[in-house]
Amino acid sequence: MKRALLLITIASMCLAWMSTSQTIASMGLSAHAQTALQIVPDQSVGVLSEDPGSGERWSTSVLPFGNYVGTTSGNDIFCRTYLQFPLGGIPAGATLHSATLHVYVDDFWPGPGGAPMSVYRVAAAWTPVGVGWNDMGNWPALAESVSTGDVSSTAGWYDWDVTSLVQGWLDGTPNSGLALAAADLGAMTSNWAAARRLSADDPATRPYLDVTYSEPTPTSTPEPPPTSTPEPPPPATATSQPPIPTATPTPIPTYTPAPVPVLLPATGGPSLSVKNWMLGIGTVLGVVSALAAWGRGRRGVR
């Protein structure tokens, strides 16, 4: 019985773990969901090395590419289309999954056919009005070929994989755009060119890039620990100084003169007058006589 309970417990734990793993996996997939983005060019120029039988030699809406021999002049005619795409809609740090160039074709020279066409990275900056397009020597230089595909006289959309080119731009390579031209740049091997010409005024046939990418994974920046602001020290209080001892004045002894004894005059000193002596003696004798009479009276009374 105990063994069966143990097996049931283990099985329950395994199921819970699998459920948690699937939840985490689905959360991870949703966090890295791909985003699709269509980007139209902000600059475009189609140019021919020679005046065509009709139309302009260069245009911002008619977009030819390829090499062919002119049926009237018999000269070699080189055609290129320059496109530049802004990439500001792709977030910094995003993971690029794919980038595809789509170009619409509805015309061709000198007749029905087809030829391999390539996408090239443009090596120099340019603007439609900043280049003397009538002189092929002024055309922006082309760098390496990025992708090659066959184009035919069947009207419709044609595409090229340009993921590596767009990734290079995102990684910091200067974005001077791309160019469509014959796979064999300097030869008339195929003697054929194509163009978006008949629908040049239709916004629905503009070239575009189809891009898919994943948003960058947000990184959480840890909050810095709070810094304790030290309390300002309390204002200094005046400490009462101990009272300054007051000097106790030492009493100045007062001099009390000793009483001068009355002394008999020293021999040879001044003497009392005879009158005074006689008065004193008389007084004494009177007192003696009075005392004697008083004594006799008391005896007679007895």
DRENLUMMAR-898679 format. One record per residue (C-alpha): x, y, z. Coordinates in pm, whole numbers, plus 32768, in hexadecimal, padded with zeros to 4 digits. Example, Ala and Ser with C-alpha at 12.3 -4.5 7.8 and 13.67 -1.06 7.14 Angstrom:
2
84CE7E3E830C85577F9682CA
//
This chain:
302
800080008000811580EF806081CE809A7F20809B80EE7E4D8072823C7EFE81E2828E7EC081BE82427D4B8084831B7D348138843A7DE2826484257CF58181841D7BC480C485517C3E820A860E7C72827F85B67B11813786317A78814D87767B3A82B487AB7AC58255876C79598133886279738217896B7A07831D893278F88218895C77E6819D8A9D788682FE8B29789983408AC2773182038B6B76B5825F8CA4777683B68CA276D583208C7A7578822D8D9775AC83438E75763084088E3774EC82E78E5173F583498ECC729C82D39017720F829A9050709982E491A4700282C5922E6EA083AD934B6E44838D941C6D0884B794DE6C7F84E596496CDB85C6967A6BA985AF95D46A53864A961368FE863F954967B9874595AA66B887B895496558890F958A64C3886D960A6383873596C9632C861595D462F6854095E361C3842F968062988425970663F8852E979664DF8692971E65058667970A667E8535970C675D84CB96E168C583A39605686884039540672C84F7943867A885BC9376669B86D7927B66D487A6919C65EA888191C364B3881291BB63498873923261F087A99359617386D592F9604C86F894525FAF885694C1601388F49369602589AE93DE615D89D4932062A188D993AE639889099379650F87DF939E65FA87E193B5677586E893F868888762949569CE868D946C6B0A86C794DF6C6F85F594616D9385DE95056EEC860A940F700A859594E7712C846794067160854392E671D58591930B734986FC931D73B2877391CA742D8661910C737386B18FB572E086848FB7716685F08E7670D985BC8ECE6F6B85BB8FEC6E7085328FC56D10852F90C26BF483F590C36B1C83F3917369C782D5918368CE8322914F6759823291A8663E831292016514844F91806467854691B66344858D9164622F84819053623383F18F3A630884F38E6C63C185A68E6B650B86F68E9065B8879D8E6A670D87958FAF67D188598FFE690C883A90DC6A3C897891A06A8F89DA92696BBE8A1093D66B628B6494506BD78B2B95C96BCF8A2096B36C518936974F6B5487F598156B258714982869F48772999369AF88DA997C6A26896198A5690A899B98FE679C88DF97CB67208913981A65AF8A8397C165D88AB2965166348BFE96AD66D48B3E976767E28A62964368448A9995D069AD8B9394B269B88B1B935269FF8BBC92676AFB8B8690EF6B1D8A61902D6A9089708FC76BA2886D8EED6AF4881A8E79699286CE8E0668FD86348DCD67A985418ECB671B84628E8B65EE83768F4D6510824D8ECB65D681BF8FF3669281B78FD5680B82838FE2694B83EA8F61696184AF8F436AA086138F276B2486928EBE6C7B87518FE76D0C87638F7A6E7888DE8F8E6E8788DA90EC6DF187D991726EE8888D90C9700989CC917B6FA2891892C76FAA888D927B710489EC921F71768A77936F710C8AD093596F998A6D94A86EFA891694866E5A894295166CFE883194386C74883593266B6E882E930D69F58789921D6900885791D367C988BB90B966DE896F8F9867848A858FD466868AB4914766B48B959194658F8B1490A6648289EF9079639689E48F0463D788708EF86412881C9029633A86E690676403865D916464FD8520918465C7847092A466738352931F674182D99419663F816E93F165DC80F69408674781F7950D67B380EA95F06842804194DF690C80AC94E16A7C803F93736A978162930769B6827693BE6A71839F92E56AD683AA92886C46846F91C76D4A83BF90B86E11847290976F6184368FB0708984E28FDF71D784C28F99734A84B190A9744C85E390C2752C85BB9017767B85959129777F8699911F788C862D918479E4870F92837A7E872992437BF386C493647CC687EC93F57D7E87D793C07EF2875194EE7FA6886295C6802A8833963E8189886097B181A9891997F582E9885998D283D289009A2383FF89A39A46855188D19B06864C89309C72866B8A379CA8876D89A69D2888AF8A6A9E1D89758AFA9D688A9F8ADF9E418BD28C319E868C578C649E438DC88C319F808E8A8D68A0428EB08DBCA03790238D96A18990BE8EB5A1EC91938E4DA1FF92FD8EF0A33693808FD0A2F0949F8F4CA3BC95C2903CA4C5961A906FA4AF97958FF8A5E9984190E5A66F993D903BA6979A8E911DA75C9B679150A6C09CBA90BEA7919DD591C1A8659E6C91CBA8219FE591A4A94AA0C892EBA960A1749350AA2FA2979428AB37A21C9589AAD5A2109678AB70A30696DCACBFA297959EACD2A1C39485ADC6A1F293D4ADA2A342926DADDDA3B69226AF27A44F9213AF4BA5D190ACAFB8A5AD9049AE79A50D90F8ADA8A6109052AE5CA72A8EFAAE31A6928F35ACBFA6728FAAAC99A7D78E84AD5DA8598D94AC87A7A58E2EAB4BA8328E2AABD2A9968CBEAC37A9738C5DAADBA9098D20AA45AA308C77AB2CAB278B22AAD9AAA38B64A96CAAC08BDBA98EAC248AA9AA56AC8E89C7A959ABEC8A78A84BACB18A45A8FCADFE88DCA934ADBC889CA7C7AD858944A770AED3886AA863AF96872EA7D1AF048783A681AF8F
//
